[in-house]
Amino acid sequence: MKYQTGRQGRVIVVRFEDRDDVLSNLVQLARKENIRAATVHLVGGMREGSIVVGPENDEFPPTPVWKKLGESHEVVGFGTIFWQDDEPKVHFHGAFGKKDMVKVGCLRADSETFLVLEAVITEIEGVTARRELDPASNMVLLKL
């Protein structure tokens, strides 16, 4: 285990409007506000999203299994923002529910708001964590 300690910085409250692209807007906001490290909480609705719901098999490197939301879902979840080279990267896991069906996974693409989605971003100051490509797993992982 590796770790760093930091302290809470700014807290930013965001309201996404209908059809806003959630992931790209979080990246743009992190770049604009120079947020180098943060946590992100999301709650609200999404109409589109591509999520990874685990590896196909327990092997290395993992082959991701993709699922699409394809229609409106309620969403609640938690993520982080850390930079890879000169670009902020969002890592977000959430629960996406519709009627009696719930999907849980890592939101990776096609992230479109349904009606309204709220985010609370808490900046972490004093850490140097970043994302780097890990050649063994072929995944972009947190580096401390």
C-alpha positions in Angstrom: 0.0 0.0 0.0 1.2 3.5 -0.8 -0.5 6.7 0.4 -0.1 10.5 0.7 -1.9 12.9 3.0 -3.5 16.1 1.9 -6.1 18.6 3.0 -9.5 19.7 1.6 -9.3 22.6 -0.8 -12.2 24.3 -2.7 -15.6 22.7 -2.8 -17.3 23.2 -6.2 -21.0 22.5 -6.7 -22.1 21.8 -10.3 -25.5 21.5 -11.9 -25.5 19.7 -15.3 -28.4 20.5 -17.6 -30.3 18.0 -19.8 -28.1 16.4 -22.4 -24.8 17.8 -21.0 -21.8 15.5 -21.4 -20.8 14.7 -17.8 -17.3 13.3 -18.3 -16.1 16.0 -20.8 -17.6 18.8 -18.7 -15.8 17.5 -15.5 -12.5 17.4 -17.5 -13.1 20.9 -18.8 -13.9 22.2 -15.3 -10.8 20.5 -13.8 -8.7 22.1 -16.5 -10.3 25.6 -16.2 -10.0 25.6 -12.4 -6.6 23.8 -12.3 -8.0 21.1 -10.1 -5.1 18.6 -9.8 -6.6 16.2 -7.4 -10.2 15.8 -6.2 -13.1 13.6 -5.3 -16.5 13.8 -7.1 -19.9 12.8 -5.9 -22.7 12.6 -8.5 -26.5 12.3 -8.0 -29.3 12.7 -10.5 -30.2 11.4 -13.9 -28.4 10.1 -16.9 -29.9 9.2 -20.3 -26.8 7.7 -21.9 -23.6 6.2 -20.6 -21.2 3.4 -21.4 -20.0 1.6 -18.4 -17.5 -1.2 -17.7 -19.0 -3.8 -15.4 -15.9 -5.9 -14.8 -13.4 -8.0 -16.6 -14.5 -10.8 -18.8 -12.3 -13.2 -17.0 -10.0 -13.0 -14.0 -6.8 -12.7 -16.1 -4.1 -10.1 -16.7 -4.4 -7.8 -18.6 -8.2 -7.6 -18.1 -10.6 -7.5 -21.0 -13.4 -5.1 -20.0 -17.1 -5.9 -20.3 -19.1 -2.9 -21.6 -22.7 -2.1 -21.0 -24.7 0.8 -22.4 -27.4 2.6 -20.4 -29.4 3.4 -23.5 -32.2 5.2 -21.7 -32.8 7.4 -18.6 -31.4 6.0 -15.3 -31.1 7.4 -11.8 -27.4 7.6 -10.8 -25.5 7.9 -7.6 -21.7 7.4 -7.3 -18.3 8.5 -6.4 -15.2 9.3 -8.4 -11.8 10.9 -8.5 -9.9 13.4 -10.7 -6.2 13.1 -11.1 -4.1 14.2 -14.1 -2.3 12.0 -16.6 0.4 14.1 -18.3 -1.3 17.4 -19.2 -4.9 16.1 -19.1 -7.3 15.6 -16.1 -8.7 12.1 -15.9 -12.0 11.2 -14.2 -12.4 7.8 -12.6 -16.1 7.3 -11.7 -18.0 4.3 -10.4 -21.7 4.5 -9.9 -25.0 2.7 -9.5 -27.4 3.3 -12.4 -31.0 2.3 -11.8 -34.2 2.0 -13.9 -37.4 0.5 -12.5 -36.3 -2.7 -10.8 -33.0 -3.0 -12.7 -29.6 -1.7 -11.3 -26.3 -1.7 -13.1 -23.1 -0.9 -11.3 -19.9 0.0 -13.1 -17.2 2.4 -14.2 -18.5 5.2 -16.4 -16.2 5.6 -19.4 -18.0 7.2 -22.3 -21.2 8.6 -23.7 -22.2 10.3 -20.4 -25.3 12.3 -21.1 -27.4 14.0 -18.4 -31.1 13.3 -18.2 -33.0 16.4 -16.9 -30.6 17.3 -14.1 -27.5 15.9 -12.5 -25.6 17.4 -9.5 -21.9 17.1 -8.7 -20.0 18.0 -5.6 -16.2 18.3 -6.3 -13.9 18.4 -3.3 -10.4 19.5 -4.2 -7.5 17.7 -2.4 -4.5 19.9 -1.8 -0.9 18.8 -0.9 -0.8 15.5 -2.9 1.2 14.7 -6.0 -0.9 11.7 -7.1 -1.2 11.3 -10.9 -2.4 8.7 -13.4 0.0 6.7 -15.5 -0.3 3.9 -18.0 0.6 0.6 -16.3 2.1 -1.7 -19.0 1.4 -4.9 -17.1 -2.4 -4.3 -16.9 -2.6 -1.9 -19.9 -4.7 0.3 -17.6 -4.2 3.9 -16.5 -3.7 3.6 -12.8 -3.1 6.0 -9.9 0.6 6.6 -9.1 1.8 7.9 -5.8 
